[in-house]
Amino acid sequence: MNKGFSIWLDALRAAAALAVLFGHMAHIRFTRGDYYFLREINIASDAVIVFFVISGLVIAYAADRDGSAGRFAFNRVTRLWTVIVPALLLTMVFDAIGMRLDADAYPSPYYEPTGLLAFIGRGLTFSTEWSGLLDRVRLGTNGPLWSLSYEAAYYALFGVAVFCRGLVRIGVLALIALVAGIPILALLPAWALGVLVWRLVATGGAASIGRPMAFLLALGGPAILVLAKVASLPNVLASLTATAFAPVSHHAILGYSDEVLWNTLLAICIAGHLAGMARLLHGTRIRGAAFGAGAIRWIAGASFSIYATHYPTLHLLDAVMPADLPSHDVLLLGLTLIVGLVFAQLFERPIKVYRQMALHAANARRLEPRLSRQGIPRDQVRMVSGAGQLD
């Protein structure tokens, strides 16, 4: 992938993570409604769709790079689990502390108590929104984890579509679709648009776009979205969706996909923007920290952590910090970011280390029975497995 385009994707990822944080911090219970305009323009929800389009592009790129079903599955699972496992623990601890200090800071539906087994099981399987055969659940205060349920389903569907063949592919795709349910399938086209952008880039189609058209795509997509917001088009599309499902509540059927028409239009505009930027940045060279590339990469490298930790952190700080504390809002934002950045330093950034540890452990389990039968002590088995192939 072209370095300039890669950095642009990182810039969008970082901006989307911060937009989600700002949008959630704007809730009245956190900041009195002083920034409620961010809720009214729905900045947090829109940012998640930006994540989806970028995710489709990056996962399609990763599948080409990985080259096999096993490597693809390993990389996707470790990418998710290295963040979600500690994020679930953080959520449980923060919620428990905050509830003891001020239960009023944890109103329904923003906090839902969940049994330990359900909390861990549904969290680790990313099935909180898999509504085909299960009830939808919220993991304590960490409502934003809903999008990971969508992401995991898309990873699975894409992996099966790419690496399986024949009746096996059809059967497994149908099973995943059945279990995932209507809400997740409703936003699959938005995610798949990212895949199409990568195919355009990988096959050289993006490079063949004329510069005038590339500028039109790069600038036109965002411009259309701004004009649509000014014209209240999201509200119009929401009304059309509600009418289509009446008398049944479209919220009940679609869950977090209740803005499916607007979300799809948003994804089309973002995909067009990315196609244009891929052409404009084609062949560009970015040296060192030019244009703040290093800072962009650093923030983007913590975007998953900020997303996965910010809501339980906001609730805990709301329970701890007096509402009239000087610089309350600056502290609320700053401390939430610090938690996310420290979390990223511990769990998100060292992903290569965790992957090597997982491969060492897998090699040890595979080799231990065979080598033990040959009389090699267990500690030496681990040394042998540690020298295995880790590329």
Buried (B, 14 or more C-beta within 10 A) or exposed (E): BBEBBBBBBBBBBBBBBBBBBBBBBBBEBBBEEEBEEBBEBBBBBBBBBBBBBBBBBBBBBBBBEBEEBEBBBBBBBBBBBBBBBBBBEBBBEBBEEBBEEEEEBBEEEBBBEBEEEEBBEBBEEBBBBBBBEBEBBBBBBBBBBBBBBBBBBBBBBBBBBBBBEEEEBEEBBEEBBEBBBBBBBBBBBBBBBBBBBBBBBEEEBBBEBEEEEBBBBBEBBEEBBEEBBEEEBBEEBBEEBBEEBEEEEBBEBBBBBBBBBBBBBBBBBBBBBBBBBBBBBBEEEBEEEEEEBEEBBBBBBBBBBBBBBBBBBBBBBBBBBEEEEEEBBEEBBEBBBEBBBEBBEEBBBBBEEBBEEBBBEEBBEEBBEEBEEEEBEEEEBBEBBBEEEEE
